[in-house]
Amino acid sequence: MERHLLSIDDLSVDDITTLFATAAEMHDVQRREVKKLPALRGRTVINLFFEDSTRTRSSFEIAGKWLSADTINITGKGSSTSKGESLRDTVLTIASMGVDALVMRHHASGAAHQVAQWIDAAVINAGDGTHEHPTQALLDAYTLTRRLGSLEGRHVVIVGDLTHSRVFRSNIGCLTRLGARVTVVAPPTLMPSGVAAWSAADGFATSYDLDEVLPTADAVMMLRVQRERMSGGFFPSPREYAVGYGLTRDRLATLGPDVPICHPGPMNRGLEIAADAADAAQSAILEQVSAGVAIRMSVLYHLLAGEAS
Ligand code: NCD
């Protein structure tokens, strides 16, 4: 594995398989009463988050703590960037304290790649703008593997605000590498520009018709409508979006009972996903959250205890 985890493209199929195997062991730790391994004792991990986060930030923090690393959280609002300090000065300052890993979320696409060129610590991209979110893709694929077994030939349908989704971009790379057949569905206004050439190159299908695609799905991944990244009207009304592209109660009825329903969170209930679907027995949404801790333990372990792995 490389020194940083900036993009899903940094990982080979072997790397992903290794990360999943370690995550499965870490998952067992989660079920113990005493959830502590000594693997990263004496190592320091900083979570530097310039965007809001519930799951990603806390699961990186828990993952670091359960591996006995010292973990510290810094948020954009509470840091000196709010006093005008540049990103470069902020990360060089943090790096000078002797940090081993920097987990970073930033609103600018490419921010993590840039930071990795400035500092020696391992940089983990926890979401950069609309670009990538590799640990989310890993935990999604890990969750699906646990539900479905091998993803080889399985049909994964990704639905929603593709234009603004870093989760979708990282998932395409991860799922296709693991042999899944992927179809992405969105209204024309939320389908990324240039998707035709991209889908041909990366081997995934696109559709505007959710009802046509859904009956052939082995797994469904609903994505959040990211209103905070939208500058204009991407769809006429929330109701119209839900009717065309939401996982509604009626659409839930067309899914097989064993088809996992995923959502990276946070959910807009009633918009991209109905409460019945989010809370259905086949929903994998909370499994994704718990897998998130195991995957992030695995990633931290392989990046920081690399020589020993
Ligand atoms: C995603 C993110 O922040 O990119 N959420 C997450 O990490 N769990 C998706 C989203 O915000 O919709």
Boltz pocket constraint, residues with backbone or C-beta under 6 A from the ligand:
constraints:
  - pocket:
      binder: B
      contacts: [[A, 52], [A, 55], [A, 56], [A, 126], [A, 127], [A, 133], [A, 136], [A, 166], [A, 167], [A, 223], [A, 224], [A, 226], [A, 264], [A, 265], [A, 266]]
      max_distance: 6.0
